[in-house]
Every structure is written in structure tokens, then in C-alpha cells.
Amino acid sequence: MGFKRDFVWGSATSAYQIEGAYNEDGRGLSVWDVFSHEEGRIFANHNGDTACDHYHRFRDDVKLMKEIGIKAYRFSISWSRIIPDGTGKVNEAGIKFYSDLIDELKENGIEPYITLFHWDYPYELYKRGGWLNPDSPKWFAGYAKLIAERFSDRVTHFITFNEPQCFIGAGFVNGDHAPGLKCPVRDTLLMCHNVLKAHGAAVKAMRAAARQPVKIGYAPTGTMPIPETESENDIKAARELLFDCPELDAWVWGVSWWSDPVVLGRYPEKGLKKYEKYLPEITDEDMKLISQPIDFYCQNIYQGVYVRAGDHGEAVRLPYKDGIAKTAIQWNVTPECLRWGPRFLSERYGLPVYITENGMSAHDTVSLDGRVHDPNRIDYTHRHLLELEKAVDDGADIAGYFHWSLMDNFEWACGYSERFGLIYVNYDTQERIIKDSGYWYRDFIQSRSFV
């Protein structure tokens, strides 16, 4: 059976990781600007001030996208580039940058997919309490309304949040990411609730302001349980583990806690019991707002954990095999995660599923012949896509795949020490080189596309 005729083949980036121009043309500061300028926060004290200089080089970057043959490009908008203080005055220079990028993509036959928020929260709003502030959903809805007003004449696919588990978990639970805090559980659960309300408020605002019918999704992340065998018991155990609610010390990394309210209109009962002591007030009105209908569901998936059913049917996590393949960032290579995770998500949520991030960091270098040979990334991507194709054959409604990432970039706390791109970036000269994997991806897309 294989991938559908209208399957979307793309690649993805985020604003702070590639744009640079952090203080140009009226852009306001984000929490990542402040965090990365603080000594000792980022590997080798790197920052995103220049990054890939995409702000000045986007036209050439779009040409490279076309050469690779991607059909869709998922990028995020820097909230503080278009509204420097997070609310209030609009920065028309920032609007123009994204408008020109959209036009360039459309002229080259590439469909833009806009992510509203990929972690770079406006610093001025952070100083007002950020996601703890009860007005934060209204702030985000106002921003979303502006995006719809200015861009929905040409863009039809929007994603509200990227990986809320990470920007709350790494930003406010373990403190590894901006703004680098370790907050009480009560505070982070309130942040979660406000983020979910902000999602719903944005969906409402965008639909009301859209200049044509638009499709809206949401992009959480998670580690996908993989059944050890295809026995009914192992599959059941893996499915249940995926949607279980972790213990309190790991609550933020759950899948169902972040996704059930959005799609099903309710928090999972097990989580309500486990976290009861620390939960904010949750009203019926809140849940109605959070569960505004969306058109598609996204998941960022990089790895999985192997599971078997125990004696009583419970999920038993299995140790990874000795010598298991790892990426450069030391993530385990578990291709089956792209079969079982999307299948379970499709079954539970009943929406078309996009894989909005999947890829690997590798030890890439420019060889003596001037090219970047990355056979390990080709193998990783090929294995994962073959597993995703099995999910389709299993009956999962898989709508598209976005490789992370289009180009090497600022990899958050790791700075420029990790390379995930299909395109190599020389950070000294800003030279771009399409890696072997970029050309392989082009050929794979062509092999799976229908005229």
C-alpha cells in the first residue's frame, strides 16, 4: 500500500536556531537571547546571534530546499521579531521578512507550514510572569490573530506549539534551557494549563481572523514504546505505556497529559489523581477552550524504548542491547519508534498524523573532495521511513514527514556542537553544502511520489 498519493514530504527548522539578526530591524529580545548570553549556559558559550544568518540568506536557502526536492517547509516565527514586546506595537520589518520568505517558498513550489511558537518566548512577557500570568493565553491569542491576518492569504497550515514538554520541562523543571529555572511542581502544572489554554485561544483567534479556510495542528514530542514482539499482549502493553501518566517527578514528559486535553477534551484520570495535590483550578470552560477542534496532530519522534508485557499484562521496559547504535548526541537508534508511535497516536486521536521532526545528529565533516558524506544519516532516515511506511500499511492515517533539520544550526544548550542538517553549514563563512543525505532524501521523495 505505502504512502498516500498526497503525502507531504518536508523538512523543518526553527527561528532562533537559524535566523540570526537577533537585534536587527526592530526585533525584541527573547528568553533565548538573554539565556545564551549568560556565561556558562550554552556549550562553549555559543549563542544564536548570527546562527545560520538565514535572515539575510533565506532566498538562497529556499533554492537549496528546491534542489533537495522538499515539497513543504516547516519553520517557526519569532514572536518578538514581529511584536517586540510580545503585545502591542507590530514590527512591520519583521512581518516583511516572513512575508518575503512565504512568497519565495510559494514561487518555488514549496508549501509553507508555520509553527507559531518554537521556544523563543518574548523576554518582555517573561518579565511579566510568562506562562504563570493568567493573561498569557490572551497574549498568545493576540499574536496568533496577527499571524492569521497577515499570512493566511498564502499559508493554510499552522501549528500552535512545538514540544511543550521541552520548553516547560527543560526551561522550568530541570533548567537546562531558557530561561533556566527550576520551579515548583505547582508552578509548572499551572504553566502547562495556561499553555494548553493558549493553544485553544490561538485556534479560535486564527479561525476567526483567517482570510481563507486554514488547517491547524499541534506538535508535542515523546519517546515511543516499541513492543518486543507483535503479540497482542506486547502491543497492548506498549500502547498503554505511551499514554500512561509518569510519576510526579517526570510528569512533564508524558504524552497523554499534553495531548488528551487538546484532542479528547479531558485530562487523563490517572494524572488527575497522581498530580491532584499540585493542580490549578480546572474548569469546564477551560476544557472547552483547550479542546477547540484541530485538523491534524503532529508528533516529534526521535527514539523509542522496547517493551514487553509482564506476567499481569503490565508494561516492562527492556534494557537496550549492548552496543546499540547511537547518534552523535548519544540518542539510541530505534527505527521501530516510527511505526508504533504514529500507529498508537493515530488510533487514539483519530486525526491525520504528521511526523514534524525526525532525524539525527552525526559527526559530519567536509571531505577532501569538498562533499559531506553522511551514510549513517542516510541509513537512519531510510530505516525510520521504512518503519513509518509500515505504520501506513497498518492502517495509521499518516499525512506527512518533516526531516529535522533542513540545515545544521544552533542546537540549543549544545550550541553548534551537534549537526542535524541535510545541509552542512560552515559557521565561519556561512557556506552551505548539501550533504549526501540531502540528495538521498530527494531521490527517496521522488521514488515515493506519484505523478
C-alpha distance (Angstrom), angle and dihedral (degrees) to the residues before:
residue distance angle dihedral
M1 . . .
G2 3.80 . .
F3 3.79 130.4 .
K4 3.77 119.3 -11.1
R5 3.78 122.2 -100.2
D6 3.82 91.3 -112.0
F7 3.81 95.7 43.6
V8 3.82 110.8 147.3
W9 3.81 115.7 -126.1
G10 3.77 113.6 -166.0
S11 3.76 151.1 136.6
A12 3.79 131.9 -130.0
T13 3.80 144.7 -143.1
S14 3.81 137.7 164.6
A15 3.79 130.8 -127.8
Y16 3.80 102.4 -116.2
Q17 3.78 92.4 43.4
I18 3.81 96.5 57.9
E19 3.81 114.6 10.4
G20 3.80 105.3 74.1
A21 3.84 113.2 177.8
Y22 3.78 86.3 107.6
N23 3.81 94.9 168.3
E24 3.80 101.7 27.3
D25 3.79 132.5 111.4
G26 3.79 96.2 6.1
R27 3.80 100.2 -52.4
G28 3.80 114.6 158.4
L29 3.79 125.0 -137.2
S30 3.79 122.6 -89.4
V31 3.78 126.8 -156.1
W32 3.80 88.0 -102.4
D33 3.80 92.0 58.3
V34 3.78 90.4 54.3
F35 3.82 95.5 40.4
S36 3.81 95.8 48.2
H37 3.82 92.0 49.5
E38 3.81 90.7 58.2
E39 3.80 113.2 97.8
G40 3.79 115.3 -104.1
R41 3.80 98.9 9.1
I42 3.82 98.6 104.9
F43 3.80 131.2 40.9
A44 3.83 107.8 -82.3
N45 3.83 88.3 -7.9
H46 3.78 91.3 -76.9
N47 3.81 120.1 165.3
G48 3.78 140.5 -175.4
D49 3.81 97.1 -112.2
T50 3.81 91.8 118.2
A51 3.82 103.5 2.6
C52 3.82 107.3 158.2
D53 3.82 92.8 -22.0
H54 3.80 87.6 -125.1
Y55 3.81 89.1 153.9
H56 3.81 89.0 71.6
R57 3.82 99.0 27.5
F58 3.80 103.4 43.3
R59 3.81 95.1 116.5
D60 3.80 91.8 57.3
D61 3.81 89.7 44.1
V62 3.80 90.7 54.8
K63 3.81 89.1 52.8
L64 3.81 88.3 55.5
M65 3.81 90.2 49.9
K66 3.78 88.7 54.2
E67 3.80 91.3 48.3
I68 3.81 90.0 52.8
G69 3.79 88.4 50.2
I70 3.78 100.5 -126.6
K71 3.78 114.2 163.4
A72 3.80 97.4 -158.1
Y73 3.79 136.2 29.6
R74 3.78 122.2 -154.4
F75 3.80 112.3 -158.3
S76 3.78 134.5 158.8
I77 3.77 130.2 -128.0
S78 3.79 120.7 -127.3
W79 3.81 102.5 -124.1
S80 3.81 91.6 -155.7
R81 3.81 92.3 50.1
I82 3.78 91.6 63.5
I83 3.84 99.2 29.1
P84 3.83 104.8 25.4
D85 3.81 95.1 -166.5
G86 3.81 94.3 38.1
T87 3.80 90.9 -112.8
G88 3.78 132.9 38.4
K89 3.79 125.6 23.1
V90 3.80 117.1 48.1
N91 3.80 119.4 -135.2
E92 3.80 104.7 -135.7
A93 3.82 92.5 -167.2
G94 3.79 89.0 61.2
I95 3.80 91.4 47.4
K96 3.81 89.2 51.3
F97 3.80 92.6 53.5
Y98 3.81 93.0 55.8
S99 3.79 92.7 39.9
D100 3.80 90.6 53.8
L101 3.81 90.6 46.8
I102 3.81 91.0 51.8
D103 3.80 91.3 49.1
E104 3.81 91.1 49.3
L105 3.79 91.5 50.7
K106 3.80 93.2 48.4
E107 3.80 91.9 48.0
N108 3.81 88.7 54.9
G109 3.80 95.1 48.2
I110 3.81 95.4 -106.8
E111 3.81 118.9 134.8
P112 3.82 114.1 -134.5
Y113 3.81 118.8 -133.7
I114 3.80 110.0 -169.6
T115 3.80 123.1 -151.9
L116 3.79 110.1 -160.8
F117 3.78 97.8 -157.4
H118 3.79 128.7 25.0
W119 3.82 100.8 164.2
D120 3.85 102.7 -74.8
Y121 3.82 98.0 117.1
P122 3.82 115.8 -173.5
Y123 3.80 108.4 -98.9
E124 3.81 92.7 -141.1
L125 3.81 90.0 59.8
Y126 3.79 91.4 45.1
K127 3.82 87.7 57.8
R128 3.80 87.7 55.9
G129 3.81 91.9 56.4
G130 3.80 100.1 -81.9
W131 3.79 113.8 -145.8
L132 3.81 90.7 -1.4
N133 3.78 90.9 65.3
P134 3.84 112.1 95.2
D135 3.82 88.0 -138.8
S136 3.81 92.7 59.2
P137 3.83 93.9 96.9
K138 3.83 89.0 54.1
W139 3.79 91.2 49.5
F140 3.78 91.3 53.0
A141 3.81 92.8 44.7
G142 3.81 90.0 53.6
Y143 3.79 90.2 51.9
A144 3.82 91.4 47.0
K145 3.81 90.7 50.0
L146 3.80 90.5 54.9
I147 3.80 91.9 50.3
A148 3.80 90.9 51.4
E149 3.79 92.5 46.9
R150 3.79 94.3 50.7
F151 3.81 104.0 34.4
S152 3.82 111.1 23.1
D153 3.79 91.5 87.2
R154 3.83 86.0 73.9
V155 3.81 105.0 16.4
T156 3.81 122.4 65.6
H157 3.83 102.6 171.5
F158 3.79 122.4 69.1
I159 3.82 133.5 170.7
T160 3.80 118.9 -159.9
F161 3.81 106.3 -157.1
N162 3.78 134.4 12.6
E163 3.81 116.1 -146.5
P164 3.80 103.0 -25.7
Q165 3.81 87.1 -177.3
C166 3.81 87.3 66.6
F167 3.79 103.9 41.3
I168 3.80 90.4 48.2
G169 3.83 97.1 32.2
A170 3.80 99.2 43.4
G171 3.80 94.7 29.8
F172 3.80 101.5 45.0
V173 3.83 108.5 11.7
N174 3.82 107.0 44.4
G175 3.81 97.0 11.3
D176 3.81 98.0 -135.6
H177 3.81 93.5 124.3
A178 3.79 134.4 44.6
P179 2.95 128.3 -30.9
G180 3.82 84.8 22.5
L181 3.80 101.3 -142.3
K182 3.79 135.3 145.6
C183 3.79 104.2 -149.8
P184 3.81 132.2 -176.8
V185 3.80 116.6 -90.2
R186 3.80 90.1 -114.7
D187 3.81 90.3 58.6
T188 3.80 96.0 47.0
L189 3.81 93.1 48.5
L190 3.81 88.1 52.4
M191 3.80 89.5 49.4
C192 3.79 88.9 51.9
H193 3.79 91.8 51.9
N194 3.80 91.6 49.0
V195 3.81 91.7 48.0
L196 3.80 89.9 53.0
K197 3.82 90.6 47.5
A198 3.80 88.2 49.0
H199 3.80 89.4 53.3
G200 3.80 91.7 53.2
A201 3.80 93.1 43.9
A202 3.80 89.8 51.0
V203 3.81 92.2 50.6
K204 3.81 90.1 53.0
A205 3.79 93.4 45.3
M206 3.80 94.3 47.9
R207 3.78 94.8 48.4
A208 3.81 90.4 49.8
A209 3.80 93.6 48.4
A210 3.81 100.5 37.0
R211 3.78 116.2 120.9
Q212 3.80 91.6 -148.3
P213 3.81 133.8 9.3
V214 3.81 109.1 -63.4
K215 3.78 135.4 -167.8
I216 3.79 119.1 -133.8
G217 3.80 131.3 -164.5
Y218 3.79 142.7 167.7
A219 3.83 128.8 -130.1
P220 3.83 118.9 -150.9
T221 3.80 124.0 160.0
G222 3.79 139.8 -142.0
T223 3.78 148.6 152.6
M224 3.80 109.8 -88.4
P225 3.83 120.9 -134.5
I226 3.83 112.8 -130.6
P227 3.82 119.7 -156.5
E228 3.80 112.3 -124.6
T229 3.80 90.2 -136.4
E230 3.79 135.2 9.0
S231 3.78 91.3 -107.7
E232 3.79 115.1 132.2
N233 3.81 91.4 -117.4
D234 3.80 95.3 51.7
I235 3.81 92.0 46.9
K236 3.81 90.9 49.2
A237 3.80 91.6 49.3
A238 3.81 92.5 50.1
R239 3.79 92.1 48.1
E240 3.79 92.5 50.2
L241 3.81 92.3 48.1
L242 3.81 91.4 52.9
F243 3.79 91.9 56.7
D244 3.80 97.5 36.2
C245 3.82 120.2 113.7
P246 3.82 112.3 -117.9
E247 3.79 122.3 -131.8
L248 3.78 117.1 -81.2
D249 3.81 95.5 -91.5
A250 3.82 90.2 59.2
W251 3.82 101.3 29.7
V252 3.81 93.5 121.8
W253 3.82 93.8 65.3
G254 3.80 96.3 58.9
V255 3.80 121.2 117.2
S256 3.79 101.9 -152.9
W257 3.83 95.0 47.5
W258 3.80 89.9 60.5
S259 3.81 98.9 35.2
D260 3.81 109.1 33.6
P261 3.84 92.7 65.9
V262 3.81 91.4 50.5
V263 3.80 97.9 47.1
L264 3.80 105.7 19.6
G265 3.80 98.8 32.2
R266 3.80 96.8 -124.2
Y267 3.77 141.5 78.7
P268 3.83 112.8 -116.2
E269 3.81 111.6 -92.2
K270 3.79 93.6 -130.8
G271 3.80 90.7 57.3
L272 3.81 92.9 46.8
K273 3.80 87.8 57.3
K274 3.83 97.1 41.7
Y275 3.81 95.4 46.8
E276 3.82 98.8 30.8
K277 3.80 95.8 117.0
Y278 3.81 92.5 58.2
L279 3.81 103.6 36.1
P280 3.79 123.9 118.4
E281 3.78 120.3 -129.5
I282 3.81 108.1 -70.6
T283 3.79 115.4 -162.4
D284 3.79 132.8 -169.6
E285 3.79 87.0 -116.2
D286 3.82 89.7 56.3
M287 3.79 92.0 52.1
K288 3.80 92.3 48.1
L289 3.80 88.9 53.5
I290 3.81 95.0 44.9
S291 3.81 92.9 49.9
Q292 3.80 98.0 54.1
P293 3.81 103.3 150.7
I294 3.80 114.8 -91.1
D295 3.79 127.4 -164.9
F296 3.78 102.6 -138.1
Y297 3.79 140.5 11.4
C298 3.80 123.9 -132.8
Q299 3.77 131.8 -161.4
N300 3.79 130.9 -174.2
I301 3.80 107.7 -144.7
Y302 3.80 127.6 -179.0
Q303 3.79 106.3 150.6
G304 3.78 147.0 0.9
V305 3.78 144.0 -148.3
Y306 3.81 123.5 -127.3
V307 3.79 117.4 -120.7
R308 3.79 139.4 -175.0
A309 3.79 131.3 -174.0
G310 3.79 113.9 -101.1
D311 3.79 126.4 -140.3
H312 3.80 91.1 -77.7
G313 3.80 96.5 38.5
E314 3.80 93.9 -95.8
A315 3.81 119.9 141.4
V316 3.80 113.3 -98.3
R317 3.79 114.7 -165.6
L318 3.79 112.5 -137.2
P319 3.80 124.8 -144.2
Y320 3.78 115.9 -109.6
K321 3.78 114.1 -103.0
D322 3.77 116.9 -96.3
G323 3.77 110.4 -92.4
I324 3.80 95.2 16.3
A325 3.79 112.2 173.9
K326 3.80 114.1 -96.9
T327 3.77 134.7 -168.6
A328 3.81 121.7 -122.4
I329 3.81 89.8 -93.4
Q330 3.83 87.8 54.2
W331 3.79 97.8 -108.8
N332 3.80 114.4 147.8
V333 3.79 116.7 -109.9
T334 3.81 106.6 -125.8
P335 3.82 108.7 157.0
E336 3.83 94.3 -179.2
C337 3.82 88.1 72.6
L338 3.80 86.7 80.6
R339 3.79 91.8 57.4
W340 3.77 103.4 44.8
G341 3.79 101.7 32.2
P342 3.82 96.1 54.4
R343 3.81 90.5 41.8
F344 3.81 93.1 53.8
L345 3.82 91.9 44.1
S346 3.80 92.0 49.4
E347 3.80 91.0 50.3
R348 3.80 94.9 48.4
Y349 3.78 101.2 41.3
G350 3.80 102.7 31.4
L351 3.80 94.1 -144.3
P352 3.81 132.5 116.2
V353 3.82 106.4 -87.8
Y354 3.79 124.8 -139.8
I355 3.79 121.4 -166.6
T356 3.78 95.2 -140.1
E357 3.81 96.2 -179.5
N358 3.80 133.4 22.8
G359 3.77 128.0 139.8
M360 3.78 145.0 100.1
S361 3.77 142.9 -104.4
A362 3.81 111.7 -125.0
H363 3.81 137.2 -179.8
D364 3.79 93.4 -102.8
T365 3.78 123.9 179.2
V366 3.78 138.0 165.3
S367 3.80 107.3 -101.1
L368 3.79 126.3 -142.1
D369 3.80 89.2 -94.6
G370 3.81 90.0 59.9
R371 3.78 94.0 -110.8
V372 3.80 132.3 109.9
H373 3.81 110.8 -124.3
D374 3.80 112.0 -164.1
P375 3.81 108.0 165.1
N376 3.81 91.0 159.5
R377 3.82 91.3 61.6
I378 3.80 90.6 47.6
D379 3.80 90.0 51.4
Y380 3.83 92.3 45.9
T381 3.81 93.1 49.8
H382 3.79 94.0 43.4
R383 3.80 93.5 50.6
H384 3.80 92.6 47.6
L385 3.80 93.7 47.7
L386 3.80 91.5 49.9
E387 3.81 87.9 54.2
L388 3.80 91.5 47.1
E389 3.79 87.8 52.9
K390 3.81 87.9 55.3
A391 3.82 88.5 55.0
V392 3.79 88.1 55.4
D393 3.79 90.1 49.0
D394 3.82 88.6 49.6
G395 3.80 87.3 60.4
A396 3.81 100.8 -98.6
D397 3.80 115.2 148.5
I398 3.81 99.7 -124.5
A399 3.80 112.5 174.0
G400 3.79 104.3 178.8
Y401 3.80 152.0 -19.4
F402 3.81 128.1 -131.7
H403 3.80 115.6 -166.5
W404 3.79 115.7 -138.9
S405 2.83 110.4 -106.7
L406 3.75 136.2 15.9
M407 3.81 91.8 -165.5
D408 3.77 140.4 2.7
N409 3.78 108.6 -85.7
F410 3.80 149.7 156.1
E411 3.80 101.9 -47.6
W412 3.81 98.0 -157.4
A413 3.84 112.7 -115.6
C414 3.82 89.3 5.5
G415 3.80 91.9 60.2
Y416 3.78 112.2 -163.6
S417 3.81 94.7 -26.5
E418 3.82 94.7 99.5
R419 3.80 125.5 61.1
F420 3.81 117.8 -157.5
G421 3.80 99.8 157.1
L422 3.76 136.2 119.8
I423 3.81 82.5 -148.8
Y424 3.81 122.4 55.4
V425 3.81 116.1 -133.0
N426 3.80 123.2 -157.5
Y427 3.81 100.1 -151.4
D428 3.82 93.0 -159.8
T429 3.80 96.1 54.6
Q430 3.84 102.0 15.7
E431 3.82 88.4 -128.3
R432 3.81 112.7 159.3
I433 3.81 124.5 -147.3
I434 3.79 122.0 -176.7
K435 3.81 106.3 -129.8
D436 3.78 123.5 -135.3
S437 3.81 86.6 -102.8
G438 3.80 90.4 60.0
Y439 3.78 91.2 56.4
W440 3.81 90.5 42.9
Y441 3.81 90.0 53.0
R442 3.81 89.4 51.1
D443 3.80 90.9 53.4
F444 3.81 92.5 45.1
I445 3.80 91.5 51.6
Q446 3.78 90.0 50.8
S447 3.80 91.4 49.0
R448 3.82 91.0 53.2
S449 3.81 97.6 40.6
F450 3.78 125.0 96.3
V451 3.77 124.7 -145.5
